């Protein structure tokens, strides 16, 4: 069975329990894949898009959902509108589609498995070896969110993925609550310890956002949100819980 046939079968059978895919998002996927192929022929994008949207709608997800996918795509568009620094935007958009396509909260290799999925699907869908390798590299980069200087594609994807950190209090509180819900199988003390380690890792980065626009518009609020959440998680008074409001 080819990847296209597998995607079509999964979309029709394996995910019947999910809601129908968002037509606007499916259209965005189709347009992105066709634009990335730059006029070259290839498989019909629709089965791949349906499969990806079904993956993003899996029931174990609370934060890493279709809403997160849509938000990352929107932030990529915002960065493209504001920055104008080049890069391979269609490949960045494809990486956004795949970056959490495989997601099991209890597993540690989600990004790697997502990258392998991208390599398989995009090779069959008609992208060149360079394009496939670049999308897979970008997916793997979301493990650290630490692109090298001058990596325009990596800067754009990582900034878009982390933009949730720079949202207002209500949105940020909803984000942290959804993350806690995804890790509902983890005891409170262990969750607080693990989440605090993630926050410290982010705060230790010289810059959370690498694009000029992200650094200017998102950096300060994101650090305030992270520091506030970290303080609540590490409060020894016992008043903090794993489900912390910022």
GUTORGU-441532 format. One record per residue (C-alpha): residue in three letters; x, y, z; residue number from 0. Coordinates in Angstrom, 1 decimal. Example, Ala and Ser with C-alpha at 12.3 -4.5 7.8 and 13.67 -1.06 7.14 Angstrom:
REM GUTORGU-441532
@r=ala&east=12.3&north=-4.5&up=7.8&k=0
@r=ser&east=13.7&north=-1.1&up=7.1&k=1
REM end
This chain:
REM GUTORGU-441532
@r=unk&east=0.0&north=0.0&up=0.0&k=0
@r=unk&east=1.4&north=3.4&up=-0.9&k=1
@r=unk&east=1.5&north=6.3&up=1.6&k=2
@r=unk&east=-1.3&north=8.0&up=-0.4&k=3
@r=unk&east=-3.5&north=4.9&up=-0.1&k=4
@r=unk&east=-2.7&north=4.5&up=3.5&k=5
@r=unk&east=-3.6&north=8.1&up=4.2&k=6
@r=unk&east=-6.9&north=7.8&up=2.4&k=7
@r=unk&east=-7.7&north=4.5&up=4.3&k=8
@r=unk&east=-6.9&north=6.1&up=7.6&k=9
@r=unk&east=-8.9&north=9.2&up=6.9&k=10
@r=unk&east=-11.9&north=7.1&up=5.9&k=11
@r=unk&east=-11.7&north=4.3&up=8.4&k=12
@r=unk&east=-9.3&north=4.9&up=11.3&k=13
@r=unk&east=-10.6&north=8.3&up=12.3&k=14
@r=unk&east=-14.3&north=8.0&up=11.6&k=15
@r=unk&east=-14.9&north=9.1&up=15.2&k=16
@r=unk&east=-13.6&north=12.6&up=14.6&k=17
@r=unk&east=-15.4&north=15.6&up=13.2&k=18
@r=unk&east=-15.1&north=16.2&up=9.5&k=19
@r=unk&east=-11.9&north=18.1&up=8.5&k=20
@r=unk&east=-12.1&north=21.9&up=8.5&k=21
@r=unk&east=-12.6&north=22.8&up=4.8&k=22
@r=unk&east=-10.6&north=26.0&up=5.1&k=23
@r=unk&east=-7.6&north=24.3&up=6.7&k=24
@r=unk&east=-7.8&north=21.5&up=4.1&k=25
@r=unk&east=-7.7&north=24.1&up=1.4&k=26
@r=unk&east=-4.7&north=25.7&up=3.0&k=27
@r=unk&east=-2.9&north=22.4&up=3.0&k=28
@r=unk&east=-3.7&north=21.7&up=-0.6&k=29
@r=unk&east=-2.5&north=25.2&up=-1.6&k=30
@r=unk&east=0.7&north=24.8&up=0.4&k=31
@r=unk&east=1.7&north=21.4&up=-1.0&k=32
@r=unk&east=0.9&north=22.6&up=-4.6&k=33
@r=unk&east=2.9&north=25.8&up=-4.1&k=34
@r=unk&east=5.9&north=23.8&up=-2.7&k=35
@r=unk&east=5.9&north=21.6&up=-5.7&k=36
@r=unk&east=6.1&north=24.7&up=-7.9&k=37
@r=unk&east=4.2&north=23.3&up=-10.8&k=38
@r=unk&east=5.7&north=19.8&up=-10.6&k=39
@r=unk&east=3.2&north=16.9&up=-10.8&k=40
@r=unk&east=2.5&north=14.8&up=-7.8&k=41
@r=unk&east=-0.2&north=12.9&up=-5.8&k=42
@r=unk&east=-3.5&north=14.5&up=-5.0&k=43
@r=unk&east=-2.9&north=16.5&up=-1.8&k=44
@r=unk&east=-6.3&north=15.9&up=-0.3&k=45
@r=unk&east=-5.8&north=12.4&up=1.2&k=46
@r=unk&east=-2.7&north=13.6&up=2.9&k=47
@r=unk&east=-4.4&north=16.7&up=4.3&k=48
@r=unk&east=-7.4&north=14.7&up=5.6&k=49
@r=unk&east=-5.0&north=12.3&up=7.3&k=50
@r=unk&east=-3.1&north=15.1&up=8.9&k=51
@r=unk&east=-6.2&north=16.8&up=10.1&k=52
@r=unk&east=-7.5&north=13.5&up=11.6&k=53
@r=unk&east=-4.2&north=13.1&up=13.4&k=54
@r=unk&east=-4.5&north=16.6&up=14.9&k=55
@r=unk&east=-8.0&north=15.8&up=16.1&k=56
@r=unk&east=-7.1&north=12.7&up=18.0&k=57
@r=unk&east=-8.8&north=12.4&up=21.4&k=58
@r=unk&east=-5.7&north=12.4&up=23.6&k=59
@r=unk&east=-4.9&north=15.9&up=22.5&k=60
@r=unk&east=-5.9&north=19.0&up=24.5&k=61
@r=unk&east=-3.4&north=21.7&up=23.5&k=62
@r=unk&east=-1.7&north=20.1&up=20.4&k=63
@r=unk&east=-5.0&north=20.2&up=18.5&k=64
@r=unk&east=-6.2&north=21.6&up=15.2&k=65
@r=unk&east=-6.5&north=25.0&up=17.0&k=66
@r=unk&east=-2.8&north=24.9&up=17.7&k=67
@r=unk&east=-2.0&north=23.9&up=14.1&k=68
@r=unk&east=-4.2&north=26.8&up=12.8&k=69
@r=unk&east=-2.5&north=29.2&up=15.3&k=70
@r=unk&east=1.0&north=28.2&up=14.1&k=71
@r=unk&east=0.0&north=28.7&up=10.5&k=72
@r=unk&east=-1.4&north=32.1&up=11.2&k=73
@r=unk&east=1.7&north=33.2&up=13.1&k=74
@r=unk&east=3.9&north=32.1&up=10.1&k=75
@r=unk&east=1.7&north=34.3&up=7.9&k=76
@r=unk&east=2.1&north=37.1&up=10.4&k=77
@r=unk&east=5.8&north=36.7&up=10.5&k=78
@r=unk&east=6.0&north=36.6&up=6.7&k=79
@r=unk&east=3.9&north=39.8&up=6.4&k=80
@r=unk&east=6.0&north=41.6&up=9.0&k=81
@r=unk&east=9.5&north=40.3&up=8.3&k=82
@r=unk&east=10.0&north=39.9&up=4.6&k=83
@r=unk&east=13.4&north=38.3&up=5.2&k=84
@r=unk&east=13.1&north=35.4&up=2.8&k=85
@r=unk&east=13.3&north=31.8&up=3.6&k=86
@r=unk&east=11.3&north=28.9&up=2.1&k=87
@r=unk&east=7.9&north=29.7&up=3.5&k=88
@r=unk&east=6.0&north=26.9&up=1.9&k=89
@r=unk&east=8.5&north=24.4&up=3.4&k=90
@r=unk&east=8.1&north=26.1&up=6.8&k=91
@r=unk&east=4.3&north=25.8&up=6.4&k=92
@r=unk&east=4.6&north=22.1&up=5.6&k=93
@r=unk&east=6.8&north=21.6&up=8.6&k=94
@r=unk&east=4.1&north=23.3&up=10.7&k=95
@r=unk&east=1.6&north=20.7&up=9.5&k=96
@r=unk&east=3.8&north=17.8&up=10.4&k=97
@r=unk&east=5.5&north=19.1&up=13.6&k=98
@r=unk&east=3.1&north=17.5&up=16.0&k=99
@r=unk&east=1.4&north=15.2&up=13.6&k=100
@r=unk&east=2.4&north=12.2&up=15.7&k=101
@r=unk&east=1.7&north=13.1&up=19.3&k=102
@r=unk&east=1.4&north=10.8&up=22.4&k=103
@r=unk&east=2.0&north=12.7&up=25.6&k=104
@r=unk&east=3.6&north=9.7&up=27.3&k=105
@r=unk&east=6.1&north=9.2&up=24.5&k=106
@r=unk&east=9.4&north=11.1&up=24.0&k=107
@r=unk&east=10.0&north=10.6&up=20.3&k=108
@r=unk&east=7.0&north=12.4&up=18.9&k=109
@r=unk&east=9.1&north=14.9&up=16.8&k=110
@r=unk&east=11.2&north=12.1&up=15.4&k=111
@r=unk&east=8.2&north=10.1&up=14.4&k=112
@r=unk&east=6.6&north=13.2&up=12.9&k=113
@r=unk&east=9.7&north=13.9&up=10.9&k=114
@r=unk&east=9.7&north=10.3&up=9.6&k=115
@r=unk&east=6.1&north=10.7&up=8.6&k=116
@r=unk&east=6.9&north=13.9&up=6.7&k=117
@r=unk&east=9.8&north=12.2&up=4.9&k=118
@r=unk&east=7.5&north=9.3&up=3.8&k=119
@r=unk&east=4.5&north=11.4&up=2.8&k=120
@r=unk&east=6.3&north=14.3&up=1.1&k=121
@r=unk&east=8.6&north=12.1&up=-0.9&k=122
@r=unk&east=5.6&north=10.3&up=-2.4&k=123
@r=unk&east=3.7&north=13.6&up=-2.8&k=124
@r=unk&east=6.3&north=14.9&up=-5.2&k=125
@r=unk&east=8.8&north=17.1&up=-3.3&k=126
@r=unk&east=12.5&north=17.0&up=-4.1&k=127
@r=unk&east=15.0&north=15.3&up=-1.7&k=128
@r=unk&east=16.2&north=18.8&up=-0.6&k=129
@r=unk&east=12.7&north=19.9&up=0.2&k=130
@r=unk&east=11.8&north=16.7&up=2.0&k=131
@r=unk&east=15.0&north=16.9&up=4.1&k=132
@r=unk&east=14.4&north=20.5&up=5.0&k=133
@r=unk&east=10.9&north=19.9&up=6.2&k=134
@r=unk&east=12.1&north=17.0&up=8.3&k=135
@r=unk&east=14.9&north=19.0&up=9.7&k=136
@r=unk&east=12.5&north=21.8&up=10.7&k=137
@r=unk&east=10.2&north=19.3&up=12.4&k=138
@r=unk&east=13.1&north=17.9&up=14.4&k=139
@r=unk&east=14.2&north=21.4&up=15.3&k=140
@r=unk&east=11.0&north=21.8&up=17.4&k=141
@r=unk&east=12.6&north=19.5&up=20.0&k=142
@r=unk&east=14.8&north=22.4&up=21.1&k=143
@r=unk&east=13.4&north=25.5&up=19.5&k=144
@r=unk&east=17.0&north=26.7&up=19.1&k=145
@r=unk&east=17.8&north=27.5&up=15.5&k=146
@r=unk&east=21.3&north=28.4&up=14.5&k=147
@r=unk&east=22.0&north=32.0&up=13.5&k=148
@r=unk&east=20.9&north=32.7&up=10.0&k=149
@r=unk&east=18.5&north=29.8&up=9.8&k=150
@r=unk&east=15.5&north=31.8&up=8.5&k=151
@r=unk&east=13.3&north=28.8&up=8.1&k=152
@r=unk&east=14.0&north=27.5&up=11.6&k=153
@r=unk&east=13.6&north=30.9&up=13.1&k=154
@r=unk&east=10.2&north=31.4&up=11.5&k=155
@r=unk&east=8.8&north=27.9&up=12.5&k=156
@r=unk&east=10.2&north=28.1&up=16.1&k=157
@r=unk&east=8.9&north=31.6&up=16.6&k=158
@r=unk&east=5.4&north=30.7&up=15.3&k=159
@r=unk&east=5.3&north=27.6&up=17.5&k=160
@r=unk&east=6.3&north=29.5&up=20.6&k=161
@r=unk&east=4.0&north=32.5&up=20.0&k=162
@r=unk&east=1.5&north=31.0&up=22.4&k=163
@r=unk&east=3.9&north=32.0&up=25.2&k=164
@r=unk&east=3.3&north=35.7&up=24.4&k=165
@r=unk&east=-0.5&north=35.7&up=24.6&k=166
@r=unk&east=-2.6&north=37.5&up=27.1&k=167
@r=unk&east=-3.4&north=36.1&up=30.6&k=168
@r=unk&east=-6.6&north=34.3&up=29.6&k=169
@r=unk&east=-5.2&north=32.6&up=26.6&k=170
@r=unk&east=-2.0&north=31.7&up=28.3&k=171
@r=unk&east=-4.0&north=30.3&up=31.3&k=172
@r=unk&east=-6.0&north=28.2&up=28.8&k=173
@r=unk&east=-2.8&north=27.0&up=27.2&k=174
@r=unk&east=-1.3&north=25.9&up=30.6&k=175
@r=unk&east=-4.5&north=24.2&up=31.6&k=176
@r=unk&east=-4.7&north=22.3&up=28.3&k=177
@r=unk&east=-1.0&north=21.1&up=28.7&k=178
@r=unk&east=-1.8&north=19.9&up=32.2&k=179
@r=unk&east=-4.8&north=18.0&up=30.9&k=180
@r=unk&east=-2.7&north=16.3&up=28.2&k=181
@r=unk&east=-0.4&north=15.1&up=31.0&k=182
@r=unk&east=-3.3&north=14.1&up=33.3&k=183
@r=unk&east=-1.7&north=10.7&up=33.8&k=184
@r=unk&east=1.3&north=12.4&up=35.5&k=185
@r=unk&east=1.1&north=13.0&up=39.3&k=186
@r=unk&east=1.0&north=16.6&up=40.4&k=187
@r=unk&east=4.4&north=16.7&up=42.0&k=188
@r=unk&east=6.1&north=15.1&up=39.0&k=189
@r=unk&east=4.3&north=17.3&up=36.6&k=190
@r=unk&east=5.3&north=20.5&up=38.4&k=191
@r=unk&east=8.9&north=19.3&up=38.4&k=192
@r=unk&east=8.9&north=18.4&up=34.7&k=193
@r=unk&east=7.0&north=21.6&up=33.7&k=194
@r=unk&east=9.4&north=23.8&up=35.7&k=195
@r=unk&east=12.4&north=22.2&up=34.0&k=196
@r=unk&east=10.9&north=23.0&up=30.6&k=197
@r=unk&east=10.2&north=26.6&up=31.6&k=198
@r=unk&east=13.8&north=27.0&up=32.9&k=199
@r=unk&east=15.2&north=25.6&up=29.7&k=200
@r=unk&east=13.2&north=28.2&up=27.7&k=201
@r=unk&east=14.1&north=31.1&up=30.0&k=202
@r=unk&east=17.8&north=30.1&up=29.8&k=203
@r=unk&east=17.7&north=30.7&up=26.0&k=204
@r=unk&east=19.4&north=34.1&up=25.2&k=205
@r=unk&east=16.3&north=34.9&up=23.1&k=206
@r=unk&east=13.0&north=33.0&up=22.9&k=207
@r=unk&east=12.2&north=34.6&up=19.6&k=208
@r=unk&east=14.8&north=34.8&up=16.8&k=209
@r=unk&east=13.0&north=36.8&up=14.1&k=210
@r=unk&east=13.2&north=40.6&up=14.5&k=211
@r=unk&east=9.4&north=40.8&up=14.7&k=212
@r=unk&east=9.1&north=38.1&up=17.3&k=213
@r=unk&east=11.9&north=39.6&up=19.4&k=214
@r=unk&east=10.3&north=43.0&up=19.3&k=215
@r=unk&east=6.7&north=42.1&up=19.8&k=216
@r=unk&east=6.5&north=38.8&up=21.6&k=217
@r=unk&east=9.7&north=38.4&up=23.8&k=218
@r=unk&east=8.9&north=40.6&up=26.8&k=219
@r=unk&east=5.4&north=39.3&up=27.4&k=220
@r=unk&east=6.5&north=35.7&up=26.9&k=221
@r=unk&east=9.2&north=35.9&up=29.5&k=222
@r=unk&east=6.7&north=37.5&up=31.9&k=223
@r=unk&east=4.3&north=34.7&up=31.4&k=224
@r=unk&east=7.0&north=32.0&up=31.8&k=225
@r=unk&east=8.4&north=33.6&up=34.9&k=226
@r=unk&east=5.0&north=33.9&up=36.5&k=227
@r=unk&east=4.1&north=30.3&up=35.8&k=228
@r=unk&east=7.5&north=29.1&up=37.0&k=229
@r=unk&east=7.1&north=31.0&up=40.3&k=230
@r=unk&east=3.7&north=29.5&up=40.8&k=231
@r=unk&east=4.9&north=26.0&up=40.1&k=232
@r=unk&east=7.8&north=26.3&up=42.5&k=233
@r=unk&east=5.9&north=28.0&up=45.3&k=234
@r=unk&east=6.8&north=26.0&up=48.4&k=235
@r=unk&east=3.8&north=27.4&up=50.3&k=236
@r=unk&east=1.6&north=24.6&up=48.9&k=237
@r=unk&east=-0.8&north=27.0&up=47.2&k=238
@r=unk&east=0.3&north=26.2&up=43.7&k=239
@r=unk&east=-1.1&north=23.2&up=41.8&k=240
@r=unk&east=-0.1&north=21.6&up=38.5&k=241
@r=unk&east=-3.0&north=23.5&up=36.9&k=242
@r=unk&east=-1.7&north=27.0&up=37.3&k=243
@r=unk&east=-3.2&north=30.2&up=36.2&k=244
@r=unk&east=-0.6&north=32.8&up=35.2&k=245
REM end
